[in-house]
Amino acid sequence: MKSWMTLNFQNSTSPIMEQLIFFHDHAMMIIIMIMAFVSYVMINIMTNNMINRFTLENQLIELVWTILPSIILIFIALPSLKLLYMIDEINKPTITLKTIGHQWYWSYEYSDFKKISFNSYMIPTDTLKNEQFRLLEVDNQIVLPMNTQIRVITTAADVIHSWTIPSLGVKSDAVPGRINQMNFFMNQPGLFFGQCSEICGMNHSFMPIMIESISMNMFINWIKNY
């Protein structure tokens, strides 16, 4: 999870987040190369008193600085489009989770199991235990199996919210009267935290999201004992 003074991404816990980090590094490498080249050219021009008389009205230079940026944009756009299709594609989900945003808490429904639905409220600071995280712990966390394709359906009951888990690389707006969907695949067990990412009112900061990733056998036992 995110810690104090951490400037980079959280450790990925899903294939989508891994690809997002790879794309970020790919784009940053291209940007740094462009900045280094432009800086070199600008410094060279400012420190050189000589003037090249062929620079003015040079069609070849104008052709190069038109085509070269287009090629660079293609190298950025192709991985970006591939990643967008990976995020939007729903690959035969095994479990569907319905998420409803309220002011100011989340409610969840396991669409494949009729009787499983609950509200999830943030645990107040004065009742936290020593090992719990402030503003991130909830009374009822989401329990989902790892190594399983999960589909999340998001909507809202009042205003616009946003359901986000940074370590999974997922973010979906919860809009009243509209249903959005996304999918993710957790490749390791653990607790993953998120928060509402759309300013939704006075207690926007107090509606966290908490997912517990467990094995399929443990998930089946949880379903039986719910």
C-alpha positions, 0 to 999 in steps of 0.5 A, a space after each residue: 500500500 501507499 506509504 509516507 513520502 512514496 513517489 512511485 506507484 504501489 506494487 502491482 497486484 494484478 496483470 493490468 497494473 503491471 502493464 500500466 507501470 510498464 507503459 508509464 516507464 515506456 512513455 517516461 523514457 521517450 519523454 526524457 530522451 526528447 527533453 535531453 535532445 531539445 535541451 542540448 539543441 537549445 544550449 548549443 544554439 544559445 552558446 554558439 555565435 555562428 549562424 547557419 544561412 541554410 537554416 532559414 526556409 529549409 524545407 528538409 528541416 521542416 519535413 523532419 520536425 513534422 514527421 519525427 514527432 508523428 513517429 514518436 506519437 505512434 510509438 506512444 499510441 500503440 501501447 496505449 491503445 493495446 492497454 485500453 483494450 485490455 482494461 475494457 475487455 471482459 474475459 468470461 468473469 467468474 464472479 460479479 460484484 455490484 458496488 453502490 456508492 452512497 453518501 458516505 459509504 459503499 454497499 456491495 452485492 454478490 450478484 451470483 449469490 442471492 443472500 450476500 449483500 452488506 454495507 461497508 462503513 469506515 471504522 472511526 479513528 477512536 475505535 481503531 486497533 493498533 494494527 489497523 490503518 487510519 481512514 482505510 479500515 472498514 467494518 465489512 471488507 470485500 472478500 474475493 478469490 485470487 487468480 479469478 476473473 472478477 467483474 465489478 459493476 458500479 453505480 450510485 444512489 445519490 451523487 457521483 462517486 468513484 470506486 478505485 483500487 490503485 494496486 489493482 489498476 482499476 477505477 470506475 465512476 459510480 454514476 446515479 442511474 447508470 451502470 459501469 463495469 470493469 474487470 480485474 484479476 488478483 494474482 496474490 493474496 492480501 489486503 488491498 485498499 482504496 478510497 473514493 476518487 470523486 469529490 462527493 460531499 462533506 465526508 468524501 474522505 471517509 468512504 474507503 474500500 478494502 478488499 481481502 484476496 483469499 484462495 478459492 477454497 477459503 472463499 467457498 467456505 466464507 460463502 457457506 458460513 455467511 
